[in-house]
Amino acid sequence: MVSGLAMARLLFDRRAIRLFAVLWVAAWVGVAAILLLPLGAVAPPGRSDLLAHFLTFGAMAFGTVAFARRPGQLAWLALATIAGATALEFGQRLVPYRSFDTLDIAANSAGALAGFAAALIVLCYVIRPAAPRYGDATP
């Protein structure tokens, strides 16, 4: 088990920050594959997929706090998350058994904004106050 001190040091290790950025990009590749691979004629009941869209892109936007150390960086990455999610939704028009849906775009965007807000709270109240103790490792 990782102690609180070891976890705090990990938050400011430049190699760990780069690793988290690479993992975030890998997560994007995974999300893109899931959203663009044809799944067949299986549709979720009703609008239950909206929660999955909200949570997926909320997690993607929140995950940026692992490697972004400035509020402006988080904001740009949240906008990139919204743009990427929207592009993936448009890309679904080109895939058999997938469809474009504006409600999915809304759920993606709302999730990304919620993830950004949560990341901003963590950055301002957890990570930045700890920075003077461990040295600010902003990339």
VMD Tcl script that draws the C-alpha trace (Angstrom):
set ca {
  {0.00 0.00 0.00}
  {1.26 3.47 -0.88}
  {1.55 5.89 2.02}
  {0.23 9.43 1.85}
  {3.78 10.79 1.71}
  {4.73 8.49 -1.16}
  {1.53 9.42 -3.02}
  {2.24 13.13 -2.58}
  {5.78 12.67 -3.91}
  {4.40 10.76 -6.87}
  {2.15 13.72 -7.71}
  {5.22 15.91 -8.25}
  {7.61 13.46 -9.90}
  {8.23 14.63 -13.49}
  {8.44 11.07 -14.77}
  {5.12 10.22 -13.14}
  {3.53 13.33 -14.64}
  {4.73 12.29 -18.10}
  {3.48 8.76 -17.49}
  {0.03 10.07 -16.50}
  {-0.08 12.15 -19.70}
  {0.78 9.07 -21.78}
  {-1.89 7.05 -19.95}
  {-4.42 9.79 -20.67}
  {-3.63 9.60 -24.39}
  {-3.90 5.80 -24.23}
  {-7.30 6.17 -22.56}
  {-8.36 8.40 -25.46}
  {-7.34 5.68 -27.91}
  {-9.42 3.18 -25.93}
  {-12.45 5.46 -25.77}
  {-12.20 6.17 -29.50}
  {-12.02 2.46 -30.26}
  {-15.07 1.74 -28.11}
  {-17.08 4.56 -29.66}
  {-16.09 3.86 -33.26}
  {-16.04 0.08 -33.45}
  {-19.26 -1.31 -34.89}
  {-21.08 -3.13 -32.12}
  {-23.86 -4.70 -34.15}
  {-27.53 -4.01 -33.75}
  {-27.46 -4.04 -29.94}
  {-28.87 -0.81 -28.55}
  {-29.08 0.09 -24.87}
  {-32.59 0.48 -23.50}
  {-33.96 4.01 -23.68}
  {-31.42 6.77 -23.07}
  {-29.34 4.82 -20.53}
  {-26.19 5.42 -22.60}
  {-26.24 9.11 -21.68}
  {-24.96 8.34 -18.18}
  {-22.11 6.32 -19.68}
  {-21.24 9.25 -21.96}
  {-21.35 11.69 -19.03}
  {-19.16 9.49 -16.81}
  {-16.66 8.59 -19.55}
  {-15.89 12.15 -20.57}
  {-16.10 13.38 -16.99}
  {-13.38 10.89 -16.13}
  {-11.34 11.95 -19.18}
  {-11.49 15.62 -18.15}
  {-10.86 14.83 -14.49}
  {-7.89 12.65 -15.38}
  {-5.99 15.67 -16.64}
  {-5.34 16.79 -13.07}
  {-2.80 13.96 -12.87}
  {-0.48 15.87 -15.23}
  {-1.77 19.45 -15.59}
  {-0.80 21.77 -12.77}
  {-2.33 25.09 -13.83}
  {-6.03 26.03 -14.03}
  {-5.51 27.28 -17.59}
  {-4.06 23.93 -18.63}
  {-7.06 22.16 -17.15}
  {-9.42 24.51 -18.98}
  {-7.72 23.90 -22.34}
  {-7.73 20.16 -21.76}
  {-11.42 20.28 -20.84}
  {-12.12 22.10 -24.11}
  {-10.01 19.52 -25.94}
  {-12.06 16.79 -24.26}
  {-15.29 18.40 -25.44}
  {-13.90 18.83 -28.97}
  {-12.60 15.26 -29.07}
  {-15.87 13.85 -27.78}
  {-17.81 15.84 -30.36}
  {-15.49 14.68 -33.14}
  {-15.97 11.06 -32.07}
  {-19.72 11.52 -32.13}
  {-19.54 12.90 -35.68}
  {-17.24 10.00 -36.56}
  {-19.96 7.58 -35.54}
  {-21.91 8.70 -38.60}
  {-19.33 6.87 -40.71}
  {-19.51 3.58 -38.80}
  {-22.11 0.88 -39.49}
  {-24.56 0.32 -36.64}
  {-23.51 3.58 -34.99}
  {-25.40 6.83 -35.06}
  {-24.85 10.51 -34.43}
  {-26.85 11.93 -31.53}
  {-26.87 15.50 -30.26}
  {-27.95 14.29 -26.81}
  {-24.74 12.26 -26.64}
  {-22.77 15.43 -27.44}
  {-24.61 17.24 -24.65}
  {-23.88 14.40 -22.20}
  {-20.23 14.29 -23.28}
  {-19.87 18.06 -22.82}
  {-21.67 18.12 -19.48}
  {-19.46 15.27 -18.24}
  {-16.30 17.03 -19.41}
  {-17.35 20.25 -17.65}
  {-18.16 18.36 -14.44}
  {-14.81 16.56 -14.65}
  {-13.05 19.87 -15.20}
  {-14.77 21.39 -12.16}
  {-13.77 18.42 -9.99}
  {-10.19 18.54 -11.32}
  {-10.01 22.27 -10.58}
  {-11.14 21.66 -6.99}
  {-8.52 18.93 -6.52}
  {-5.84 21.11 -8.09}
  {-6.62 24.16 -5.96}
  {-7.30 22.45 -2.63}
  {-5.08 19.35 -2.68}
  {-2.27 19.48 -5.21}
  {-1.23 23.14 -5.19}
  {-1.10 23.44 -1.38}
  {1.19 20.39 -1.30}
  {3.50 21.80 -4.01}
  {5.78 23.89 -1.75}
  {6.63 20.82 0.34}
  {7.63 18.67 -2.61}
  {8.71 21.18 -5.22}
  {6.42 22.23 -8.02}
  {7.01 19.85 -10.92}
  {5.00 21.66 -13.53}
  {5.80 20.38 -16.97}
}
mol new
graphics top color blue
foreach p $ca { graphics top sphere $p radius 0.5 }
foreach p [lrange $ca 0 end-1] q [lrange $ca 1 end] { graphics top cylinder $p $q radius 0.2 }
display resetview
